[in-house]
Amino acid sequence: MIPTTFTHITSEAERERRYTAVRAEMSRNGYDALVICGRGDEFVRGRVQYVSDIFQWAGWSFVVLPLKGSPSYIGDPLWGLARAEAVGWITDLRLTSSPGDEVAAALSDHSLGSGRIGLVGAADAGSWQHVDALHKAAPHASYEDATDLFEAIRGVKSDEEIEGLRETSTILRNVFSALAAEIRPGVPERDVLAEAHRLCRQYGCMDGIALMGRPPFSLFGPGSDVPIQPDDVIVIDLEWGGPSGYWLELRRCFSFGDPPDDVRRFWDMRLETFAACVDVMRAGVSSIEIVLARNEVHRRYGYPPAEGLRYSAHGIGLDSLEPPWVPGKDRILEPGMVISLHPDVVVPDVEMRARLGGVSIADNVLVTEDAAERLTDTVVDWVTL
C-alpha cells in the first residue's frame, strides 16, 4: 500500500523484525500478550505506532499483541478508525468508549482471559480508569508492568529507523538554513516561528514545535509580536517528528554580526561540553557518563554541576522522549541507540544567566560500536546573519 498523507508505513521486513524481537522477549518473560497503551502526544504515542504504524494525533489507544496471532487495535471515538484503516495490515480494528472492556474482549478472543499480561505504558499513557476497568473485566488474568522490556527493544534502532531519523535531520537542517533569511531586525518573533512551522509542514513533518529565546533569557517561547533587535542573540529550538514520525530536537544560535565576546566565550564552552558528551557515548558505557562528562567541562570553567532532573540527554525516536533519561533513567548504551543531546548548565549569577543562559546546542547522536555519530551536523556553527 502507498503511504497516505496521514500514515507512514514501515516495510514488511521491519515489522517482522520488531514483532520477532518483542515476541522473543515476551516468551523469555512468560507473557501471553502485551497490552500497549498510547495517548496522542509526542511523548507516548510512539509505542502504539511502533507495533501498528498508526500515528495518533489525539485521544487514547491500545494495541493487544498476543504471543501468537494477529494484533488488535482499540481506538478512541474521538480519533475514529480512518487513519488506522489506512495502515492496511492490521485488520482487527475496534472503536469503543469502554476500552478496558474492549481490551479484555480482545484478550478473550485470543483465549487469554486467564493469561499472563504485560502492560506497556500503563503508568504514563494509560488512564487509571481504563487500566482499572481492564482488571475488572478480565479479573482472572495476571498483570505486570512490561514497559522497560518493551522500551529496551524499541531503544535500539534498525537501519530503516535510522534512515527516518536522518530524513528528519536533513529537513530541520534545511529549515534552519531558510530561516536565516527570515531573521531580520524589526521582524516579530512570531513571524519567524510561523515560517519555521510552514517549512516543516511543507517538508512533510507530522507534528512539532518551534520556540525562540532572546536575552534576557527566561524561557523559550512560541513567539510574541515583539520585534527582533539588531543587537539580539537569537536562539531557536525546533522539535519535530518527520514524515516517518521520527523526532529530532535541533537548536541553533544566531546574531547580526559577530556575537559579543562574553557570548562567544560561553558558546565555545558549550561546544566543548557537547563534544565531551559525544566522546563518551559509545557501546557498553552507562548513560550517566554523559552527565559526568558535562560536569567535568563545566567544573573547569567554574560552573557548578547541574542538579535535579532536567535532562541533558534522552533517547529519541517515534517519541520525542524515550529512555534513557539522563539523569533519572540510566541505561547501558548499545549500538543503534539514538540520543537527543542538549547538555544543560547552571549559571548562578542572575545577570549573567539573563545574558547567556539560553545559548545552547541540541542535536541527535547515534551510538555505534566504537564511537558516536552526530546525525545532523558534524560541526555546529554559530550563525552570523
Secondary structure as a PSIPRED ss2 file (coil, helix, strand):
# PSIPRED VFORMAT (PSIPRED V4.0)

   1 M C   1.000  0.000  0.000
   2 I C   1.000  0.000  0.000
   3 P C   1.000  0.000  0.000
   4 T C   1.000  0.000  0.000
   5 T C   1.000  0.000  0.000
   6 F C   1.000  0.000  0.000
   7 T C   1.000  0.000  0.000
   8 H C   1.000  0.000  0.000
   9 I C   1.000  0.000  0.000
  10 T C   1.000  0.000  0.000
  11 S C   1.000  0.000  0.000
  12 E H   0.000  1.000  0.000
  13 A H   0.000  1.000  0.000
  14 E H   0.000  1.000  0.000
  15 R H   0.000  1.000  0.000
  16 E H   0.000  1.000  0.000
  17 R H   0.000  1.000  0.000
  18 R H   0.000  1.000  0.000
  19 Y H   0.000  1.000  0.000
  20 T H   0.000  1.000  0.000
  21 A H   0.000  1.000  0.000
  22 V H   0.000  1.000  0.000
  23 R H   0.000  1.000  0.000
  24 A H   0.000  1.000  0.000
  25 E H   0.000  1.000  0.000
  26 M H   0.000  1.000  0.000
  27 S H   0.000  1.000  0.000
  28 R H   0.000  1.000  0.000
  29 N H   0.000  1.000  0.000
  30 G C   1.000  0.000  0.000
  31 Y C   1.000  0.000  0.000
  32 D C   1.000  0.000  0.000
  33 A E   0.000  0.000  1.000
  34 L E   0.000  0.000  1.000
  35 V E   0.000  0.000  1.000
  36 I E   0.000  0.000  1.000
  37 C E   0.000  0.000  1.000
  38 G E   0.000  0.000  1.000
  39 R E   0.000  0.000  1.000
  40 G C   1.000  0.000  0.000
  41 D C   1.000  0.000  0.000
  42 E C   1.000  0.000  0.000
  43 F C   1.000  0.000  0.000
  44 V C   1.000  0.000  0.000
  45 R C   1.000  0.000  0.000
  46 G H   0.000  1.000  0.000
  47 R H   0.000  1.000  0.000
  48 V H   0.000  1.000  0.000
  49 Q H   0.000  1.000  0.000
  50 Y H   0.000  1.000  0.000
  51 V H   0.000  1.000  0.000
  52 S H   0.000  1.000  0.000
  53 D C   1.000  0.000  0.000
  54 I C   1.000  0.000  0.000
  55 F C   1.000  0.000  0.000
  56 Q C   1.000  0.000  0.000
  57 W C   1.000  0.000  0.000
  58 A C   1.000  0.000  0.000
  59 G C   1.000  0.000  0.000
  60 W E   0.000  0.000  1.000
  61 S E   0.000  0.000  1.000
  62 F E   0.000  0.000  1.000
  63 V E   0.000  0.000  1.000
  64 V E   0.000  0.000  1.000
  65 L E   0.000  0.000  1.000
  66 P E   0.000  0.000  1.000
  67 L C   1.000  0.000  0.000
  68 K C   1.000  0.000  0.000
  69 G C   1.000  0.000  0.000
  70 S C   1.000  0.000  0.000
  71 P C   1.000  0.000  0.000
  72 S E   0.000  0.000  1.000
  73 Y E   0.000  0.000  1.000
  74 I E   0.000  0.000  1.000
  75 G E   0.000  0.000  1.000
  76 D C   1.000  0.000  0.000
  77 P C   1.000  0.000  0.000
  78 L C   1.000  0.000  0.000
  79 W C   1.000  0.000  0.000
  80 G C   1.000  0.000  0.000
  81 L C   1.000  0.000  0.000
  82 A H   0.000  1.000  0.000
  83 R H   0.000  1.000  0.000
  84 A H   0.000  1.000  0.000
  85 E H   0.000  1.000  0.000
  86 A H   0.000  1.000  0.000
  87 V H   0.000  1.000  0.000
  88 G C   1.000  0.000  0.000
  89 W C   1.000  0.000  0.000
  90 I C   1.000  0.000  0.000
  91 T C   1.000  0.000  0.000
  92 D E   0.000  0.000  1.000
  93 L E   0.000  0.000  1.000
  94 R E   0.000  0.000  1.000
  95 L E   0.000  0.000  1.000
  96 T C   1.000  0.000  0.000
  97 S C   1.000  0.000  0.000
  98 S C   1.000  0.000  0.000
  99 P H   0.000  1.000  0.000
 100 G H   0.000  1.000  0.000
 101 D H   0.000  1.000  0.000
 102 E H   0.000  1.000  0.000
 103 V H   0.000  1.000  0.000
 104 A H   0.000  1.000  0.000
 105 A H   0.000  1.000  0.000
 106 A H   0.000  1.000  0.000
 107 L H   0.000  1.000  0.000
 108 S H   0.000  1.000  0.000
 109 D H   0.000  1.000  0.000
 110 H C   1.000  0.000  0.000
 111 S C   1.000  0.000  0.000
 112 L C   1.000  0.000  0.000
 113 G C   1.000  0.000  0.000
 114 S C   1.000  0.000  0.000
 115 G C   1.000  0.000  0.000
 116 R E   0.000  0.000  1.000
 117 I E   0.000  0.000  1.000
 118 G E   0.000  0.000  1.000
 119 L E   0.000  0.000  1.000
 120 V E   0.000  0.000  1.000
 121 G C   1.000  0.000  0.000
 122 A C   1.000  0.000  0.000
 123 A C   1.000  0.000  0.000
 124 D C   1.000  0.000  0.000
 125 A C   1.000  0.000  0.000
 126 G C   1.000  0.000  0.000
 127 S C   1.000  0.000  0.000
 128 W H   0.000  1.000  0.000
 129 Q H   0.000  1.000  0.000
 130 H H   0.000  1.000  0.000
 131 V H   0.000  1.000  0.000
 132 D H   0.000  1.000  0.000
 133 A H   0.000  1.000  0.000
 134 L H   0.000  1.000  0.000
 135 H H   0.000  1.000  0.000
 136 K H   0.000  1.000  0.000
 137 A H   0.000  1.000  0.000
 138 A C   1.000  0.000  0.000
 139 P C   1.000  0.000  0.000
 140 H C   1.000  0.000  0.000
 141 A C   1.000  0.000  0.000
 142 S E   0.000  0.000  1.000
 143 Y E   0.000  0.000  1.000
 144 E E   0.000  0.000  1.000
 145 D E   0.000  0.000  1.000
 146 A C   1.000  0.000  0.000
 147 T H   0.000  1.000  0.000
 148 D H   0.000  1.000  0.000
 149 L H   0.000  1.000  0.000
 150 F H   0.000  1.000  0.000
 151 E H   0.000  1.000  0.000
 152 A H   0.000  1.000  0.000
 153 I H   0.000  1.000  0.000
 154 R H   0.000  1.000  0.000
 155 G C   1.000  0.000  0.000
 156 V E   0.000  0.000  1.000
 157 K C   1.000  0.000  0.000
 158 S C   1.000  0.000  0.000
 159 D H   0.000  1.000  0.000
 160 E H   0.000  1.000  0.000
 161 E H   0.000  1.000  0.000
 162 I H   0.000  1.000  0.000
 163 E H   0.000  1.000  0.000
 164 G H   0.000  1.000  0.000
 165 L H   0.000  1.000  0.000
 166 R H   0.000  1.000  0.000
 167 E H   0.000  1.000  0.000
 168 T H   0.000  1.000  0.000
 169 S H   0.000  1.000  0.000
 170 T H   0.000  1.000  0.000
 171 I H   0.000  1.000  0.000
 172 L H   0.000  1.000  0.000
 173 R H   0.000  1.000  0.000
 174 N H   0.000  1.000  0.000
 175 V H   0.000  1.000  0.000
 176 F H   0.000  1.000  0.000
 177 S H   0.000  1.000  0.000
 178 A H   0.000  1.000  0.000
 179 L H   0.000  1.000  0.000
 180 A C   1.000  0.000  0.000
 181 A C   1.000  0.000  0.000
 182 E C   1.000  0.000  0.000
 183 I C   1.000  0.000  0.000
 184 R C   1.000  0.000  0.000
 185 P C   1.000  0.000  0.000
 186 G C   1.000  0.000  0.000
 187 V C   1.000  0.000  0.000
 188 P E   0.000  0.000  1.000
 189 E H   0.000  1.000  0.000
 190 R H   0.000  1.000  0.000
 191 D H   0.000  1.000  0.000
 192 V H   0.000  1.000  0.000
 193 L H   0.000  1.000  0.000
 194 A H   0.000  1.000  0.000
 195 E H   0.000  1.000  0.000
 196 A H   0.000  1.000  0.000
 197 H H   0.000  1.000  0.000
 198 R H   0.000  1.000  0.000
 199 L H   0.000  1.000  0.000
 200 C H   0.000  1.000  0.000
 201 R H   0.000  1.000  0.000
 202 Q H   0.000  1.000  0.000
 203 Y C   1.000  0.000  0.000
 204 G C   1.000  0.000  0.000
 205 C C   1.000  0.000  0.000
 206 M C   1.000  0.000  0.000
 207 D E   0.000  0.000  1.000
 208 G E   0.000  0.000  1.000
 209 I E   0.000  0.000  1.000
 210 A E   0.000  0.000  1.000
 211 L E   0.000  0.000  1.000
 212 M E   0.000  0.000  1.000
 213 G E   0.000  0.000  1.000
 214 R C   1.000  0.000  0.000
 215 P C   1.000  0.000  0.000
 216 P C   1.000  0.000  0.000
 217 F C   1.000  0.000  0.000
 218 S C   1.000  0.000  0.000
 219 L C   1.000  0.000  0.000
 220 F C   1.000  0.000  0.000
 221 G E   0.000  0.000  1.000
 222 P C   1.000  0.000  0.000
 223 G C   1.000  0.000  0.000
 224 S C   1.000  0.000  0.000
 225 D C   1.000  0.000  0.000
 226 V C   1.000  0.000  0.000
 227 P E   0.000  0.000  1.000
 228 I C   1.000  0.000  0.000
 229 Q C   1.000  0.000  0.000
 230 P C   1.000  0.000  0.000
 231 D C   1.000  0.000  0.000
 232 D C   1.000  0.000  0.000
 233 V E   0.000  0.000  1.000
 234 I E   0.000  0.000  1.000
 235 V E   0.000  0.000  1.000
 236 I E   0.000  0.000  1.000
 237 D E   0.000  0.000  1.000
 238 L E   0.000  0.000  1.000
 239 E E   0.000  0.000  1.000
 240 W E   0.000  0.000  1.000
 241 G E   0.000  0.000  1.000
 242 G C   1.000  0.000  0.000
 243 P C   1.000  0.000  0.000
 244 S C   1.000  0.000  0.000
 245 G C   1.000  0.000  0.000
 246 Y C   1.000  0.000  0.000
 247 W E   0.000  0.000  1.000
 248 L E   0.000  0.000  1.000
 249 E E   0.000  0.000  1.000
 250 L E   0.000  0.000  1.000
 251 R E   0.000  0.000  1.000
 252 R E   0.000  0.000  1.000
 253 C E   0.000  0.000  1.000
 254 F E   0.000  0.000  1.000
 255 S E   0.000  0.000  1.000
 256 F C   1.000  0.000  0.000
 257 G C   1.000  0.000  0.000
 258 D C   1.000  0.000  0.000
 259 P C   1.000  0.000  0.000
 260 P C   1.000  0.000  0.000
 261 D H   0.000  1.000  0.000
 262 D H   0.000  1.000  0.000
 263 V H   0.000  1.000  0.000
 264 R H   0.000  1.000  0.000
 265 R H   0.000  1.000  0.000
 266 F H   0.000  1.000  0.000
 267 W H   0.000  1.000  0.000
 268 D H   0.000  1.000  0.000
 269 M H   0.000  1.000  0.000
 270 R H   0.000  1.000  0.000
 271 L H   0.000  1.000  0.000
 272 E H   0.000  1.000  0.000
 273 T H   0.000  1.000  0.000
 274 F H   0.000  1.000  0.000
 275 A H   0.000  1.000  0.000
 276 A H   0.000  1.000  0.000
 277 C H   0.000  1.000  0.000
 278 V H   0.000  1.000  0.000
 279 D H   0.000  1.000  0.000
 280 V H   0.000  1.000  0.000
 281 M C   1.000  0.000  0.000
 282 R C   1.000  0.000  0.000
 283 A C   1.000  0.000  0.000
 284 G C   1.000  0.000  0.000
 285 V C   1.000  0.000  0.000
 286 S E   0.000  0.000  1.000
 287 S C   1.000  0.000  0.000
 288 I H   0.000  1.000  0.000
 289 E H   0.000  1.000  0.000
 290 I H   0.000  1.000  0.000
 291 V H   0.000  1.000  0.000
 292 L H   0.000  1.000  0.000
 293 A H   0.000  1.000  0.000
 294 R H   0.000  1.000  0.000
 295 N H   0.000  1.000  0.000
 296 E H   0.000  1.000  0.000
 297 V H   0.000  1.000  0.000
 298 H H   0.000  1.000  0.000
 299 R H   0.000  1.000  0.000
 300 R H   0.000  1.000  0.000
 301 Y C   1.000  0.000  0.000
 302 G C   1.000  0.000  0.000
 303 Y C   1.000  0.000  0.000
 304 P C   1.000  0.000  0.000
 305 P C   1.000  0.000  0.000
 306 A C   1.000  0.000  0.000
 307 E C   1.000  0.000  0.000
 308 G C   1.000  0.000  0.000
 309 L C   1.000  0.000  0.000
 310 R C   1.000  0.000  0.000
 311 Y C   1.000  0.000  0.000
 312 S C   1.000  0.000  0.000
 313 A E   0.000  0.000  1.000
 314 H E   0.000  0.000  1.000
 315 G E   0.000  0.000  1.000
 316 I C   1.000  0.000  0.000
 317 G C   1.000  0.000  0.000
 318 L C   1.000  0.000  0.000
 319 D C   1.000  0.000  0.000
 320 S C   1.000  0.000  0.000
 321 L C   1.000  0.000  0.000
 322 E E   0.000  0.000  1.000
 323 P E   0.000  0.000  1.000
 324 P E   0.000  0.000  1.000
 325 W E   0.000  0.000  1.000
 326 V E   0.000  0.000  1.000
 327 P C   1.000  0.000  0.000
 328 G C   1.000  0.000  0.000
 329 K E   0.000  0.000  1.000
 330 D C   1.000  0.000  0.000
 331 R C   1.000  0.000  0.000
 332 I E   0.000  0.000  1.000
 333 L C   1.000  0.000  0.000
 334 E C   1.000  0.000  0.000
 335 P C   1.000  0.000  0.000
 336 G C   1.000  0.000  0.000
 337 M E   0.000  0.000  1.000
 338 V E   0.000  0.000  1.000
 339 I E   0.000  0.000  1.000
 340 S E   0.000  0.000  1.000
 341 L E   0.000  0.000  1.000
 342 H C   1.000  0.000  0.000
 343 P C   1.000  0.000  0.000
 344 D C   1.000  0.000  0.000
 345 V C   1.000  0.000  0.000
 346 V C   1.000  0.000  0.000
 347 V C   1.000  0.000  0.000
 348 P C   1.000  0.000  0.000
 349 D C   1.000  0.000  0.000
 350 V H   0.000  1.000  0.000
 351 E H   0.000  1.000  0.000
 352 M H   0.000  1.000  0.000
 353 R H   0.000  1.000  0.000
 354 A H   0.000  1.000  0.000
 355 R H   0.000  1.000  0.000
 356 L H   0.000  1.000  0.000
 357 G C   1.000  0.000  0.000
 358 G C   1.000  0.000  0.000
 359 V C   1.000  0.000  0.000
 360 S C   1.000  0.000  0.000
 361 I C   1.000  0.000  0.000
 362 A E   0.000  0.000  1.000
 363 D E   0.000  0.000  1.000
 364 N E   0.000  0.000  1.000
 365 V E   0.000  0.000  1.000
 366 L E   0.000  0.000  1.000
 367 V E   0.000  0.000  1.000
 368 T C   1.000  0.000  0.000
 369 E C   1.000  0.000  0.000
 370 D C   1.000  0.000  0.000
 371 A C   1.000  0.000  0.000
 372 A E   0.000  0.000  1.000
 373 E E   0.000  0.000  1.000
 374 R E   0.000  0.000  1.000
 375 L C   1.000  0.000  0.000
 376 T C   1.000  0.000  0.000
 377 D C   1.000  0.000  0.000
 378 T C   1.000  0.000  0.000
 379 V C   1.000  0.000  0.000
 380 V C   1.000  0.000  0.000
 381 D C   1.000  0.000  0.000
 382 W C   1.000  0.000  0.000
 383 V E   0.000  0.000  1.000
 384 T E   0.000  0.000  1.000
 385 L C   1.000  0.000  0.000
